[in-house]
Amino acid sequence: MRPKAIRTFELLYFGAIALVLANAVRDYAAMRESAAGDLVRRGLDPDTLLVASIAFVVGIMLVLWFMAARLRIGFVRYLLVAFLIWQAWPIVTALSDDRGRGVIVAAASLVLQAAAIVFSFLPPANAWFRGDDAALRSDP
């Protein structure tokens, strides 16, 4: 049985994924408008590129979740940290530019991801990743 820390990790991480998707749906028109000019000049379809990039980010998030929470691959926790940093850099710079609510929702998603990652490093989660079932019996 998975410890409470891993179950909490999953809930927080799914919350972060939901925020990413909600933010993408809410700000789709603005993202399309900002990217359309340069992409159209290059002969690319902005809708295809936006949908592909959103699917790419959500896909990576789901694969990392699956590898950590279901396959028990402990190294993935460090990949989650790296992915969080990769996502955080543009959002942190956008927060300093005061770009609106979309950036705040993206920052909230990062906070949920960071909290989820913290739960994946708690002692019960560490025991679970090691496969130490004796240590897990004491965790509800």
N, C-alpha and C positions, 0 to 999 in steps of 0.2 A: 504494500500500500504506500502511496505517495505521502510524504509528510505535509503538514500544514503549510510550511514555508514554500514548498513547490506549488501547492494549490493556490496560495496567495500570489506567487509569482505569475501563475497562469492568468488569474483574474486581472491583475494589474496590467500585464502585457496585452491581454485582449482588449482592455480598456484603451490602451495606447493605440492599438491597431484601429479600434473604432473611431478614435479621435482623428487619426490620420485620414481615414476614409471620409468621415463627416466633413473635415476641413477641405478635402479635395473636392467633394461634391458642392459644398457651399461656395468655394472660391474658384470653381472651374472656369467661369466666364472671365474673371479677372486674370487668371493664369493664362488662358487662351489669348486674351487681348495683349498681354505683355509679351508673349512669346511669338505671336502670329507674324508680326512685321518682318523680323529677321528670317524666320523659317520659310515664309512664303517667298521671300526673295531668293532663297536657296532652293526652292522647288520642293519643300517638304510640307507635309500636312500637319498642322499644329495639333489637331485632334488626335491623330494617331500617336504622335510623339508624347502628348500629355497622358493619354490612357496607358501607353506602354510604360512610361516612367512611374506612374502611380502603381500599376500592376507589379513592376519590378521591385519597388520599395516594399509593398505589402507582401509580395512573394518572398523576399528575403526575410522579412519579419516572421512569416509563418514557418519557413524552413528552419530558422534559428530556434523558434519556439519548439517545434517538433523534435529537433535534435536534442534540446536541453530537457524538456519536460517529459517526453515520451521515450526517447532512446537512451536517456541518462548519460549523455556525453558531456562530461564535466568541462572539457576544454571550450565548449561552445559558450560558456559564461564569459570567457575572455573575448570571444568574437562579438558577443552582445555588447560588451563595453566598447570595443572598437567601432561597431556599427552606430552606437549611441553618439560617440564623438564625431563620427562622419556626418551624422544627421544634425548634430548640435551646432557645428561651425557656422553654416549659413544662417541658422535661426538666431544665433547670438548676435551676428552682425546685423541682421534685419531688425532685431529688437532695438538696437542702438539708433536705427534710422526711423523708428516709429512708423511702421507700415500698416498698422491696423490690427483688427481682431484676428485675422487669419494667423498672424505670427504668434499671438497670445495662445491660441488653441494649439498651434504646433509646439510651443514651449510647454504647455500643459501635457501634451503627449510625451515630450521628452522627460518631464518630471515623473510621469507614470512609468515610463521605461526604466528610469534610474531607480525608482523604488522597487520595481520588479527585480532588477538585477541585484539590488541589495539583499532581497529575500533569497535569491539563488545562492548567496554566499554565506548564509546563516549556518550554524553548526548542524541542525537537522538535515538541511539540504546537502551539506558536505558529506554527511554520513550516507545519505541516499545515493549521491553520485558515486561514492566508493563502493556501494553495494553492501554496506554494513547494516544488515537487517536487525541485528540485536539492538543497536542504538536507536532504531526507529520504533521499537515497540513501546518506548516511553512517550513518544510524541503522538498526540491524538489525531 
